């Protein structure tokens, strides 16, 4: 999952939000226990794409793991 997480950060820094969201989603799907920071990063990109409901769920999951 770390490769996709890093790739997501690179895409996000480049302004490619859709690609970042997809990379974060893949990183999360490739691990049984996602890191809370990964979930926060994913939530942030979901917010930027206008998917606030999904973002709230990502942030909720992250909060439960902290």
N, C-alpha and C positions, 0 to 999 in steps of 0.2 A: 504493500500500500504506500510505502514511502516515496517510491518513484512517481506515482500519480499525484501524491500530495505536493511534492516539489514541482512537478509539471503544472499543477493547478496554480501554485503561487507565481510561477513564471508567467503563465497566461494572464493572471490577474494583474500583475505589475505591467504587462504589456498593453492592458486595456481590453483584452479578449475575454470578456466576462462569460460568454456562453461556453467557450472552450474550458475556462477555469472551472465553471460549475460542473461540467461533464467529467473533468479529471478528478475533482474532489468526490463526486458521486462514485466514480470507479474505485477510488482509494477506499472509500467507506464500504463498498460492497466486497472488497477484497480482504477485509479483516473482520474477525468475529467481535472484537472489542475496539471500536474506533477511539482514537485519542480525543479528548474534549476540545482541544484546540483545532483539530481537523474539522470537527462538527461546527465550531464557531466560524471557521474560514468558509465552510460550505454554506452556512446560514447567511453570511455576509454577501456571498455571490448570489444566493437565491433572492435576497432583498433587492439587490441591484438589477435583477431580471424581472422584478415585479411580482415574485411569487412569495408574498408575505406569509401566507399560511404555512407553506413548507418551511420557510425560514424560521418561523416560530417553533415548529416541531424540532428542527435541528438544534436551535438554541436550548429548548427544553431538554433534549437528550444530553446535550453538553453539560447543562447545569446538574443533571442527575449524576453525572460521572465525576463532578468536581468535589 
